[in-house]
Amino acid sequence: MQRRLLLLALCASILAPALLGQANNATVTGVVTDTADAVIPGATVTVHSVDQGIDRTMETNEEGGYSIVNLSPGNYELRVESDGFRAHVEKGIVLRIGDTVRVDVQLEIGAVSESITVDAQMVTLNTENGTIKGDVIVQEEIQELPLAGRDFTDLAFFTPGVVPKAQGGQGSGMNVNGARASNTNFYVDGFDNRNARGAAAQVRPNIDALQEFKMEVSGYSAEYGRMAGGVMNMALRSGTNEFHGNLNYYLRNDVLDALGFFEEEGNALRQNQYAVTIAGPIIKNKTFFMVSYEGLRKTEDQTRLNRVPTALERAGDFSQSLNVNGGPLYLRDRLKSGNCSASAKASCFANNTIPADRIDPIGRKLMDTYPLVNRAGAGQVGYNYNTTAQDHDEWDSPLFKIDHKLGENSLALRYQKRFNRTTNPFSGSDLGTFGHTIEDRRSLGGIDYTHMFSPTLLAEVRFGFSRNAEYDEGFYAGQNIASELGMANLIPEGEAKNEPALLDWPHFVVTNYSDLGTGNNMPVQFFTTDWQYGGKMTWIKAQHTMKFGFNSNFVQMNQPYFNNQRGTYRFLGNRTGHSAADLLLGWLQNANRQVDFNRNYWRQHALGAFFNDDWKATRNLTVNLGLRWEVNQAPRDKYDRLGVYDTISEKLIIADDKNAPATYQNLLDETGLRGLVTTAEEAGRPRSVIKTDWINFSPRVGLAYKVNDKTVIRTGYGLFLSGDILNNLRNSLSNQFPFAIAQNFAGVNTDPGLVSLQTPFPDTRATFSGTTNANGYTLNPKQSYLQSWNFTIERQIFGNTAIEMDYRGSKGTYLQRLYDYNQPYRTLDSYVAGEGFVRPIPAWNTLNIYHTGSNSNYNAFNASWRKRSRGGLFWRLNYSFSKSIDDASQANGQSAGGFASALDSRNLRLDRARSDFDIRHVMTAVASIELPFGKRKRWGQNWHPVVDSILGGWQLSGTTTAYSGSPFTVESTGVDLNVGESPRPNRLANGAVEAGSQPGRKGVDYTWYNLGAFEEVPCYVPAGTEVPATCTQSTHGFAPFAAGNSGRNILDGPGLFSSDLALAKNFRLREGHNLQLRVESFNITNRPNFIIVDDMTFFNSLTGGYLSQVGGVGRGGGPRIFQYALKYRF
């Protein structure tokens, strides 16, 4: 035995393939006794795969127990034999993904040649571990549920504890048991399907190719690691000894779809989706295959309401216009002296009109780029332009899987590719003409080998990879628009030749109007590969089933950093009092761009090892013990283009300067940073600059006690490490000085033409604004982790139905958050006229630091009632009541909960509040029933075939989702506190929406909350100085420039309710061949659901408080949509 163990350990360390989540197979366990309840050692137990004709055999141990592990999900029979007893056969055993199914057998005295055959009872209770696994959704259920877009991730939301991420939030699209959305694990056949760059699922298998789906949410095995959220586990279908398959076609058309709540007419839609899956034997009982393909072709009109300049404004006449805050306009001419106000108009343009000879030629071209007003009755501040643009979405996704049996050993290979081609017409502007195209290629592949040394000792080794390559470029890629407008050349000739897509529209921001130009982040290119390998051993010894193994993930992320190379040019209305007038005059507020072309080559290695023991302490008590060690190494750049600001030495530490720009030494002098930038070697730091935390152990404990055959009590505790969204770190740490340098030039009131559209970046030191931003990370960080616990009672009530109630909680520690370490002091004595607030470290501007100092707390009660599929009927009804609290719901970025940076870096507790994703009440339901009419049904068995073809074979299925509202933070567009976040206003009253104030008919303008309950933070105006038109003074005595007293996530947004329904008619063509006609309706009641978007949270913006209708289809709650399908199965 010792020789075998040493040999296996050596093989595993060399071959090592798979990843950390390999618990996708199932186990059959039990005890064999006689009629007197005495255990029978040495009985032969054989598990036979009905699907593939393969047997697994072992003998019971001295306690009469057996455990047969690593069985693929599917249909099985179990046979038990022992001398002096009749053979016992259990039929109809169905194993689900990750199941441990208990089958206890009682043998009767008699000859072995005699046998007793019984039908196994469908297992509805989890009696073998303390995990909250979520219910398994099997193939026949997956295929019958109405799923918008046939997206498997929608299935996760029918598991208690899973809620949608906050609007605008980052990550996987879901939050699980209080964990961040960036911490969801995705596995396909045990291979890591998580996109390392952005934390969402990498590939999306055709749901007809899925054998089963399961969402594990709390207390799962030590085999799983890396991410602290839930585990989405999917098993692909395998071929069997019979050929099976599906051929499906889905059609959507706007003809029968409902209008959106605010829509005046429908948007054209044409969508065709098709899928085929075939599985069967290559060599019976030995080699099997499954191939699948799915494709989509979709064209849809998208509508946006926005504002464009009026005919008078296009001509320079602003006599009918209002200022940027919606008040009276006094159009100021900055070339004149004196005041421009209601009482003194010495420096105003006469009659608020700009003379034709003063209009800038480039400003005129930009103004003419705007379309004409096409929506009447909008007034001077409303939306006066309605635009419709076409959105194209195409993708193709082939997949295959091969299973091969080598005696008692097995080999499996699978691979999936997905090609996406998409357009987004609104990415640069709501006008619909400045969009971009996306070409996205994703793949996931893996091979695994299982070797059985004996029935009680087996090993698995795996190797896999996932890859993502994306190319995005603007509609005008390759066209030098800046030159056509008359602007100075913005892209060097050499770079334009190497990357033609850099030539495109610059980006222009005009306050209260639609932007002009391509998105400033275009083009986008990135290539991410995750190599994954590992090994696992399973050893059954007496009442212990022990597993131990390791895994490795090596991530390569290559991305050229093209961000704002063509520049962003802002007209905010600060020059004249009106942004469109500023545009016509060419009077920029500021212009900024990236001047270097940085390329990132990031590398990160994650390692893990685990031990897990499932101990059958007694017949009724199972104890699960596990320990996991893992480490996420600090990321590094292949060419050392990475920097981290050190808050101790107050220096920027770069990995190395050998690949810094040639102008690096000159830039140190120009920016005043000489002596404030050092290398990792000089600072005594590793190449990554950030130190890796190597000491990370995660214990897992679970208990399952079977009170009786119908009741089980479970509890569990686990510690789970939390990972990062790698792209956030790459973007911050690699793309900063000196590897990526931004130019920023602001115009001045005394000479607004100093920064002109012709030459927005004068060749002066002021280009670099004197001070520089830097980004950092805790140099010696603690590993983020989440502790999770649960207590569950599960009871089988009748047949194969069960009720489950649980309490679960979690606590996040050392979570990432972003804050400005160099946040200015907000006191009047630290304010310098013309310069703003003094920063603690004057040599630097903003110092955004990733700090592992955030925490979270989550508690929930959940209840479920479920019936597993049998006889064409299944259902699941779930309810959750929960509360989640944190001080940052994601590391950085904007969501409805407010800016992720701290409001006050010196008092982080000001941000502690309900989590952005805190949805207090959640109810979900799924169900399907085959109506009991027709051949082989309860009624109509003797119907004439014609009658049966009309009245028989009907099936009804559906889903329902109901959420209470998620919280949001009220913000202000007013005074710039110069601290990196949108300032919160002062709160005068509750501000919550009153009952009955929601809209009752289409087209009615309304606000979701009381805008009058908030007051903008007042600005500071020195004595004897004119009050700017954009400056607000407090009427309630609040101090200027102080942070407002309104808290984070103080109000609830609207709730959501949506029901999806499918009606199907099944035709039996011949034995084993069926045709189904199907109609699906998403949000069948057409209930309008609303969402918090864009400027709604800014109480003093033109669209403050306004909601938009939820978009999308299905569970998300958009307008009613119909889909038609034709399915052929054999």
N, C-alpha and C positions, 0 to 999 in steps of 0.2 A: 504493500500500500504506500509506504513512504517513497519508494522509487517512482510509483505512478504519480504521486503528488508533485514530486520534484520535476518529473518530465513534463507534466501539464503546465506547471508554473513557467518553465522555460519556454514551452511552445507559446503560451499566452503572451509572454513578454516580447517574443519575436514577431508573432503574427498580428497580435493585438488589433482587431478591427471593430468596432462599433461604437456606440456611444453610450452615454450614461443611462438611457432609459431602455432596458431590454426586457421589461416585465410585460411584454405584449402577449406572451403565450399563457396557457392555462395549466392548471393542476387538478388532478383527481386524487382525493385522499379519503381515508375511512378506516374502519376497524371491522375485522371479520370475527364473528362469534358463532357459537352454536345456540340451540334453542334454550339452553340453560344460562345463556349470557356469559359463558366462559370463552375467553379469547382463543383463537386457533392460530398458532404460529406455523409458518412454513406453507400456508395455503398459496396456491398459484393464482395470481391476479393478472388478467390480460385485458388490456384496453384496445379495442378494435376501431379504427377509423372507418366509418361507413362511407365517407366521401372518397378516400384514397386507398382503401383496402390494406392499410398498414397496421401492424400489431406492435404493442409495447407490453412487455411482461416483466413481473417481479414477484418475489415471495414476501408474504407478511413477516414482520419481525416478531421478536419474542413476546411483544404485547399485542400481537394480532393486527398491528397497524400497517398501512401501506401508503405511499405517496408516489404517484407517477407524474413527473413534472415535464415542462417544456412541450406541451401538446398544443398544436395549432388550433385556433377557434374552429368549431365545426360540430358535426354530429358523430356520436360515438356509442358503442356498446361495451359493456363490461362483463367479463366472465370470471367466476371464482370457482376453483376446484381444490378439493382436498380429499385424501384417502378416507373412506368411510362415510363420506357425505355426498349428497346429490349436488351436481353442478348447479350454480346459480347464474342466471343471465339477466342483466339489467339493460333494457333497450330504451332508446329515446333520450339518451343523455346529450344535452346541448351545452357545449362549452363556449363561454364568451371571452372576450379579450381580457386578460389579466385575472380571470376567475380562479378561485380555489373552491372547487365543488366537492362537497362531502357526500360520499355514498357508503353508508354502513350496510354490511351484508350479514344476514343470519342464515347459516347453512343448516339443512335438515339431514338427519341420518338416512343413509341409503347408498345405492351404488353410484359411482362416479358417472356411469353411462346414462344414468337418469339425470334429467335437468328440470329446473323450474325457471320459467321465463316470466318476467314482470316488466311493465312499462314504468320507467323512472318518473318520479314526480318532478315537475318543473321547479327548480330551486329559485325561491324569491328572496331568501334571507342571506345576508353575508355573515356567516358564523365563524370565519376563520381569521379575521384580522380587524384591527381598529381603524382601518382606513375609511374615510367617506369618499367612496369611489364615484358617486354619481351613477345613475343607471345606465347600463349598456343599451345602446340603440343598435339593433341588428339590421341586417341587410334588407329584409322584407319591410321593416318599418321605415328605414331611410328612403326607400324607393316610393313609399306611399305618401309621405308627408309633403305638403306644398312648401318648397324651399325656393325663395326668390333667387334666381341666378344659379340654382343648384350648388350653393356654396356650403360646404361642410361646416364652416365655422359658425353658421347660424344655429347648428345643433347644440353648441355649448351653452347658449342662453336659455335652454330649457333645463338647466341644472341649477339647483338652489345655490346661491352664493356667487353667481356669475352675473355681472351687470355691464352695460356698455361703458366704454371709457368716456371721459368728459369731452364735450364738444370742443374740438380743436386740440385735444390731448394727443400725446405721442404713444407709440407702442403697438400692441397686438390688436387693439380694438376692444379689449375686455379687461375688466378688473375682477380678480378672483379672491374672495375672502379677505378683502382689505389690502391685497398686494397691488403694487403699481402695474399699469398696463404693459410695461416693458418687461415683465417678469413671468410671462406665460410660456410654458414649454409646449412644443409641437413635435409629435413623433409619428412617423409612418413606418409600420413594421419595426419599430424600435430604433429607427434612424432619426437623427436630429433634423427636423424640418423647420427650424427657426432661422429667419434671416438675421445674420449677425449684425448687419448694418442698421436695420431699423426695428428689429424685434418682432415683426409680424411673421405669418406663415410664409414659407419660401415657395412651395408648389402647392397646387390645389388638386388633389386626385378627383377624377370623375367619380361621383358618388355611387354610380353603378359598379365601380371597381372596388368599393369598400365592403369588406365582410362585416365589420363592426366599428362602432365609434363609442368611445368612453371618455368622460371628463372626470378626472380625479382632482379633488379640491382640498383635501386636508388629510394629514397623517400618512402620506404615502411612503413607500419603501425607500430605504437608503440607496437603492439602485438609481434613484433619480436625484439629480443635482443641478447645479449652475443657476437655476432660476427659482425664485421663492414663490411664484404664483402657482396656478393650477397646471395640471398635466393633461394635454389633449392628446389622447392616444387613439390611433387608427390602425386597423389591420386590413391589409389588402386581401382581396379574394385570391384563393389559390385554385388551380385546376383540379378537377376530380376525375374519376374513372368514366364519367359521362360528360358529354358536351353540353354546356349551358351558355346562354348569352342573352344580351339585350340589344335592341336597336330602337333608339328613341329620337323623336323630333319634337321641338317646342317652337311655338310661334307666338309672338306678341305684336300687336298692332294698336295704334291709338284710337281706332274707330269706336271701340266700346269702352275705352277708358274714361274715367271721370276727370273733370277739370280740377286743377288745384284751387285752393280757397281764394287766392288772389288773382287767378288767371282769368283773363277775359276771353281767351280762346285756347283750344288745345294745341299742344306741340306734336308735330309729326313724329311718329316712332315706327321703325321697322326693325324687328329683331328675329333672327333665326338662330336656334341653338340645336345642335345635334350631337348624339353620342352613340358609340357602339362598344360593346364589351363581349368578348368571347373567351371562354375558358374550357379546358378539357385535357385529355391525356396525350402525351407524346408516346410514352411507353406505359401501358397500364400497370398500376401498382408500383410505379417506379419514377417516372418523369412526367411533369405536368406543366402546363403553361396557362397564362392569362394575358391577353392583350386588350388594350382599351384606347379609345380615342374620343376626344370631345372638342368641339369647336363652336365659336360664336361669331356672328356677324350682326352688328347693331349700328344703326344710325338714328340719332334722336336730336330733335330741336331743343335747344335750351334757351330760356328767356330770362333776361335781366332788366330790372328797372334801374335807371341811373340818371344823372344830371349832366347836361351839356350846356355850353354857353348859349344864350338867347341870340336872336338876330341882332338886337341892339348892341349887346355886349360884343359880338363878333366885329361890329363896326366901330367899337371903341366908345359907345354911348352907354354909360352906367347910371344914367339919371333915374332909371327904374329899379336899380339893383340895391341889395342890402349888403351889409358888411359880413365878414366871415362868421360872426356870431348871430346873424339874423337881425341885427339892429340897423338903425339909419346909417347910411354910407356917406362919408365925407372923403372923397377921393383925393388923396394927398399927392402932390408933386414934390418929390424929394429934392428936386433941383432948385426949388424956391425956399426962401427962408420964412420963418414965422410959423404960426399954428394953423391947423386945419381942423376945425370943429364946428359945432352948431353956432358958436358965438364969434368965432374968428376964422376967416377963410382965406387968409393971405396966401397960404401955400397950397390951397386946393386947386384942382383942375376946374376950370370954369364949367358950370353945369354938369359936373361929374363926367366930362367927355374928354377923351384923349385926342389931341389933334392928329390928323392923318400923318403928318411929317414926323411925328414922334414915335410912330409904331415901328418896332424892331422887325427887320425882314424875316428873321428866323421865327420870331414870335408870331408873325402873320402866317407863315407856313404851318406852324403848329396849330394855331387857331383854326385854320382852314381844314386841318385834319379831322377835327370834330365833325360829326354829322349834324344835320339840322334837327331842331326840336320836332318831335312827332307825336307828342302826348300833351293834349290841351288840359287846362285847368290845374296845372301843377303849381302856379304861383311863382314866387321868387325864391322859394327854398325847397320845393318838392321835387319829386322825380318827373322830369319832363321828356325823358327819352326811353323808349321801350325797344330793346334789341333782341333779335332771335338769331342764334348761330347753331350750326350743326356740330354735334359731338359724335365722333366715330370711335367704335371700340371693336376690335377684332382680336381673336386669339385662337390658337390651335395647341392641343396638348395630347401627345401620344404617351403611352405608358405600357410597359410589359413586365411580367414576372415569370421566372422559371424556378420550379422546385424539383430537386432531384434527390432520390433516396439511395444511399450507399449502404445497403444492409440496414443496420440500426442507426447509422449516421445519416446526416442530411446536409444538403447544400442548397442555398437559395440565392437568387440574383434578381434584383429589380432596378428599373431605371425609368424616370419620368422627365420629360422636357416640356416646357411651355414657352410659346412665342406670343408676346403681346404687342399689338400695334394700336396706339390710342392717340386721339387728339383732344386737347383741352383749349377751346377757343377763348376762354376767359382768364387764362393764367396771368396775362400781363395787364388786362384792362377789362372792365365790365362792358366795353363796347363790342366785344366779340370778334375783333379783327386783329388782336395782338396775342394770339395764343401760341401753343407749341405742340409738337408731335413727340410721342414717346415710343421707343422701340425697346422692349424689355424681354430678355431671355433668361429663363430660370431652369434649373435642373436639380434633380436629387437622384443619387444612385447608391447602391450598396450591395455587398455580398457578405453572406454569413455562413459559417460552417459549424455544425454541431456534432460533437464526437461523444459517443457513449462508451465509457470504459467498463461500466457495469450498470445494472438497473438502478443502482444507488449513487453513481458517480458519473457526471457528464460535464462537458465543457463546451463553451461557445466562443468563437472568435469572429470578429467582424471588421470590415473596412468599408467606409462610405465617404461621400462628399456631397456638398451642395454648392451651387454656383449661381451667381446673379450678375448679369451684365446689362447695363441700361445706357441708352443713348437718347438724350432729349435735345431738341433744338427748336428755335423759334420759327414762326411762319416765314420770316424774312431772312432766314439764315443765308449768308453768303452775299448779302447786299449791303454796301457801305452807305447806310442811310444817313449817318452823321455828315458825310461828305456831301450828299445830295441836299441836305438841309443848309449847308454852308458852315458847318462847325469844323473846327480844326480836327485833323486826323487823330482818332482816339486809339486805334489799334496799330502797333508797329507792323511794318510790312512783313517782317519775318514770321511773326506770330500769326498774322492773317493767312499767310501761305500754308503754315503748318496746321492751323485750325480755322478753316474758312467759316465755320459756323459762328466764330466770334464776331464776324461782321453781321450786324443786325440793327434793329432800332435801339437807340438809347432809351432810358426810362424817365418820363416826366411826371411829377406829382403836382397836381393843382388842387388845392384844398376845396372840398365840397363839390368837385367835379370828378368825372371819371379820369383815371390815369391815361396817359398816352405812352405807347411803346411796349416792347417785349419785356417780359420779366427779367429783372436785373441779374438773376442767377443762371440765365441761359448762356451757353449750352451746359448741359449736365452730362457727365460721363463717369461711370464707376463700375468696378469689377471686383466682386467679393467672392472668395472661395473659402469654404470651411471643410478642412480635412478632418475626418473623425475616425478614430480606431480605438479598439479596446477588447477586453476579454472577460469572461465570467465562468466560474465553476459552481456547480450545484452538487451538494453532498448530502445524502439522506442517511442519518444515523439515529436509529431508535426513533424517538418522538421528535427529533430535530430535523428540519429541512434548512440547511445552511447554504448561503450563497455568498461568494466573495469574488471581487473582480476589480477592474480599473478601466479608465477611459481617458482619452486625450482628444481635444479639439484644437486644431491649429488654424487660425483665421488669417487670411491675407486680404487686405482691403486696399485696392489701388484706385486713386481718384485724382484726376487733374482738378485743381481748384480754380475754376472760372467763375468768379463772383463779382459782378458789377464792373467788369472791365470797360464797358462802354459808358458807364457813369449813370448816376441818378441825379436829377436836377429838380429842385423843389421850389415851387411858387406857393407860398403859404399865406399871402395877403398882408404880410408884415410891412411891405414897402409902401403900398398905396392904401391899404385897408381892404383890398379885394384881390383875390388870387388870380382871377382871369385878367384883370388889369395889369397885374405884375407880369403875367405871361406876355401880353401884347407889347409891353414896354421892354421885355427881355430882362427884367430886374429880378434876378435870382435871389432866393433866400440863402441857398447854399448848393454847392455841387460837390459830389464825392465819387470816387472810383477806386478800383484796385489797380495798381500799376505793375505788379509783378505776377508772373504766371507760375504759381507754386504747384508742385505735383506731390501728392502724398502716397506713400507706400507703407501702410501700417501693418504691423504684425502683432498677434496676441496668441498666447498659448494658455489653454485651460487644462488642468490635470485633476483627476479624481480617483479615489479608491474607496471601496465600501466592504462592509461585512454585514450580513443580515441573517437572522436566525428566527424561523417560525417554529416555535416550540409548543407542541401539544401537551400542555402540563397535565390536563385531565381530559376525559372525554368531552367535557363541557367547556373547558377553558383553554383558549389559545393565547399565547404570549408572543408578541412580535418585538424583537429587539434588533436594532440596527445602529451602525456607526459609519459615518461617511467623512472622509477627509478630501478636501479639494482646495484648489487655488486657482484664481484668475490672475495670471501674471500681468504686471503693468505693461500696457502696450508700448511699442517702440516703432520708430520709423526706420525703414531699411536704409535710408540715406541720412538719417539723423536730423531731419528737418522737423524739429519739435522743440517747443519751449514751454517752461512752467515758471510762473512767477512765484518766488519764495517770499512769504510774508515775514519770515524771520530776518533774512539778510536784506530784504527790500530790493532784491535784484531779480532780473529775468534770467533764468538758467536755461540755456539752449543746449541740446544734446551735443552739438559740435558746430563749428562755424565754417568747416571746410566746404559745405555746399550752400553757404549763404550767398546772396547776390554779390556780384563783383563790386557793387557800390556800398557794400556793408560798412566798411570803415568810414567812408564819407558820411553815410547816414547817421552813424553814431554821433558825429559832430553836429550835423544839421538838426537832428532831433534832440540834442542835448542829453543823450543817453550814454555817452562814454563813461565807463566806470560803473554803470548800472546794469550792464549785460555781461554775463560770464558764461563759461562752458561747463558742462557736467563734470568733466575731468578736473577743471580748476576748483569746482565746488565740492569735489569728492563724492559725486553722485553717480549712479549707474547710467547707462546709455538711455534708459527710459526716463531718467530724472526722477520719476516717481518710484518709490520703493515697493516691492511686492510683499504682501502679507502672506507668509507661508504657513502660519499656524492657524488652521481653520478646521475644526471638528464639528460635525453636525450629528447629534444623537437623535434617534427615532425610537419611540416606544408605543406599542399598541396592545390593547387587551380586548378580547372578544369572549363573552360568556353567554353560553346558550342556556337560558333559563329553562326552556322546554322546547319541544319541536316547533313551536310557533312564535317564540319570543327570544330575542337576542339583545344583549346590552354591550355596547362597544365604547371604548374611549381611546384616545391617542394623543401623543405630543410629538412634535418634531421641530427641529431647527433647520432652516433652509437658507442658504446663501443667496444673496441678491446680486444680479449682474447689471451691467451698464448698457445703454444704447451707445454702441461704439462710435457711431457717426457723430454724436454730440461732442465727444471728447476729441475726435480727430479734427472736427471743424474748429474747435476752440484752441487746441494746443498746437496744431501744426500751422494753421493759417493765421499767423500773427507775426509781428516783427521778430526777426528781420526777413522771414521767409515769404511773408505776404504783407505788402505795405499799401496802406490806403492813403490817398490824397483827399483832403477835405478843405474846401475854400468857401468861406462865407462872405457874402456881400455885406456892405456897411451902409447904414442909413445916409451918411453924408455923401457917399458916392456909390449909389446902387449899381452903376454901370461898371464898377471896377471888376466885377466878375461877370463877364458877358457870355451870351450863348455862343458867340464866335470863338472866344478863348476862355472857356470856363476854368481852365487850370493854368494860370500864369506861372511862368518858370521862376518861382521865388521860394524862399525858405518857408514862407507862410503857408505854402501848399500843405505842409505837414502839421499845421496848427500848433506848432510849438511843443505840445505834449502828445504822448502816444498812449494808446490803450494797450493793455496786456491781459492775458488770461492765465489762470493757474489752477492747481489742484493740490489738495493736501499732500505734502511730500511723503509723509509716512502714514498713509491712511489705514483706518480700521476697515475690515471687510464688512460691507452691509449685510444684514441678515434679518430674517423674519421668523419669529417663534409662532407656532400655530398649535392649537389644541381643540379638542372636541369631545363631547359626550353625547351618545346616540342611543335611542331605544327604537327597535324595529320589531314590528308585530305582523305576522301573517294573519289576515282576518278571514278570508274565505278563498277557496280555489287557489289560484296563483296571483292573488292580489296581496299587497302589503302596505302598511302605513309606517312611515319613518319620521321621527321627530328628533331634532338635535339642537344643542347649543354649540356654537363654535366661536372661537376668538383668535385674534392674532395681534402681535406687537412687532412693529418694525423698528430697527435700531441701526444707527450709523448710515442712514439713507442719504443719498446724494441730494444736494441742493445747490443752487447758484446764488451768490450774493456779491455785491460790490464792496470789496475790502477798502476801497478808497472813496467811499461815499462821502460827499461834502457834508459839512456841518450845516444844519438849517437854523442858524441864528443870524439875526440882522447884523451883528457886529462882525460876522464872517463874510458878509456880502460886499463885493467890490464892484462898483459901478462899471459897466461895460465888460466885466469879466465873469460875473456870477459869483457863486459860492467858492470859498477856499477849500481845497481838498487837503486832507491830513498829510499826504505825500505829494508835494507840489510838482515833483519831477514827472509824475505819471498822471494820466487822466483816469479813465475807468479801469479798475482792476477786478475783473470778474473771476471769482474763485469758486471752483467746485469743492464743496465742503461736505464731508461725511458726518454731518452733525444733526440731521433731521431725524424725526421719529414719527411713528403712527400707532394708532390703536383702533381695533375693530372688534365689535361684538354683534352676534346675530342669533336669532332663533329661526329655524327652518322646519317646515313640515311638508311631507310628500305622501301622495297616495298614488300607487302605480299598479298597473296590471300588465304583465308581460304578454307578448303576442302569442295567441293561440286561438285557432278557429276563426282567424280574420278579425279579431278584436284586441285592441290594446289601448291603454291610456296612461297618462301621467299628469297629475295635478300638483303644482308646487306653489308654496307661499314662503316669502322671506320677509322678516322684519329686522333691520340692521341699522347700525350707526358706525360711521368711520370718521376719525378725527386725525388730522396731521397738520404740519406747518408748511408742507410743500408736497403736492401730489405727483410731481414729476421733477426731474433734475433741472430742466430749463424749458423755455418755450412758453407760448401763450395759450391758455385755455379759458373756458368761461369762468373759471375760478380766479382769474386775474393773472398778472405776470408772475412767472415762477421765481423771479429774483425777489429778494427780501425788500419789504417796504422800508424797514430800518435795520441796516446791517448790525447795529449796536444793540438791537432789541428784537431778536428773532421771534420772541413769543407773541409779538403783535400779529404774526401770520398764523398762529395756531387757531384752527377752526375746523368746521366740517370739511371733509375731503371734497375735492372737485367732483368725484364720482359717487358721493354719498346719496344713493337713492334709497329712501327709507322703507318704502313698501314695494314689493315685486310679486306679481302673480303671473304664472305661466301655465299653459295647458297644451298638451298634444293628445290627439286621439284618432283612431281609425276603426271603422266597422264595415264589414261586408254584410250588406242587407240580406236577411234570411229568406230570399225568394229565388227560386229557380232550381235547376238540376243540382243535386248533391247538397241542397239546402233544406231547411226545416219545412218550408212550404214551397210547393210547386215542383216536387220531384218528378211528377208524372205529366208535367206540362208538355204540350206540343212544342217541337223545336222552334216554330215560328213565334209562339207566345213567349217561350223562354228567351229567345233572342231579343225580345222587346222588354220584357218585365224582369228578367233574371240577370244576375251578374253585376248588380250595382254596388258601388262602394263609396263611402263618404269618409273623408279625413280632413283634419284641420288643426290649426294652432291658434292660440290666443296669448297675447302679451299685454300686460298692464304694469306701468311704472308710475310711481309718484314723481314729482319734479325734482331735478337735481339742482344744487345751489349755484349761485353766481355772485360775482363781486361787482358792485356798482363802481364805476370809474369816472374820471373827469378828463376832458380834452383841454382843460384850461392851462394854468400856469405851469411852465416846465420847471420842475424842481431840480433838474440836472442831476438826477440820481439813478437813471436807468430804468425806471418803471413808470407806468401810467399812474399818476397820483390819484389816491382815493379822495373823494370829496368829504365835506363835513356833513354829518347826518343830523337832520332837524326833527325827523319823525320816523315812524316805522318804515313806511315806504312800500309795504306789501300790497299786492293786488287785492282789491275788494271783490267780494263775491258778486257775480253777475256782471262784471265789467268786461268780460270777454266779448269779442265781436259776435253779432248775431246774423250778419249777412256779409256777402262778399263786398270787398272794396272799401270797407269802413276803416278809416284810420283810427288807431287806438294805441295806448301804451300799456305794457304789462305791469308796470309798477308806477308809483306816484313820483313823478319827476320833481315835484315841488318839495319833496321830503329831503332834498339834498341841495347843498350850496357849494359852489366851486371854491377851492382854496384861493384866497385873495393873493394878489401879487403886491410887491412892494414898489411904491412910487415915492422917490425922495421928495422932500418938501420943495415947492417951487417948480416942480417938473410937471410937464403935461402928462395927463393920464392917457396911455395908449388906448386905441379903440379896442384892442384885444385884451385889455386888462380888466379884471373883475375886482370890485371892492366888497368886503363883507358887510352885510346888513345885520349880522348877529354877533359882532364882536370877535370873530375868529382872527388869530394872528396871521400875518402874511407869511408865505413860504413854508409854513409848518405843515407836516403831514396831516391830512384830514382824519377825523375821528371815526369815519365809517370803516367797519371791519371787513374782513375777507369772508366771502360766501355767506352773506347775511340774509339773502332772499332766495326763495325757491322759484325755479323756472316752471313752465307748464309740464304737466304729466303727459303720459302717452298711453293710448289704448289702440290695439289693432288685432283684428281677427282675420286669418287666412283660411280659405276653404277650398277643398278639391272634391269634385264629383267625377267618378270614373265609371265607365261601362266596360265590363270584361267579356270578351268573346273567346270561347274555347274552340280553336280551329281544328285541332285533333289532339291526341294524347301527347302532353308535354309541350304543346304550342299554343300560346295565348296572345290575343291582341287586345289592347286597352285603348279606348278613346277617353280623353280626359280634359276637363276644363278646370282651371284654377283661378281663384279670385283672391287678390291680396288687398287687405283692408276692405273686406266685403261690405262693411257698414258705411264706408267712405267718411269715417269720422276725421275731421281735420285735426292734425297734430302739429304743434308748433315747436320751434326750437330757438335757442339763443344763438345769434350769429353776429358776426361783424361788429358794427358800432352800437348794437342794442344796449350793451352794458354802459356806454358812455352817456350819462344822463343829460349832458348839455350839448350833445351833437344833434345834427339835423334829423337823425334817425334814432335818437335815444329812446329806448323803451319799446321800439317797434320789433315785432317778431316776424320770422319767416316761417313758411310751412315746411315741415319735414320733407326732404326729398327722398329718393330711393324707392325701393319696392319691398313689400313684405313686412317683416318684423319691425323695420324702422318706422312704419306708419305713414308712408306717403299716400297720395290720393289712390282711390280704388283702381286697380289694374287687373286686366284679365290675361290669362295665358292659356293656350290650347296645346295639347300634346297628343301624340300618337306613339304607343309603345308596343313593340313586339318582343315577346320573351319565349325562349325555348330551353 
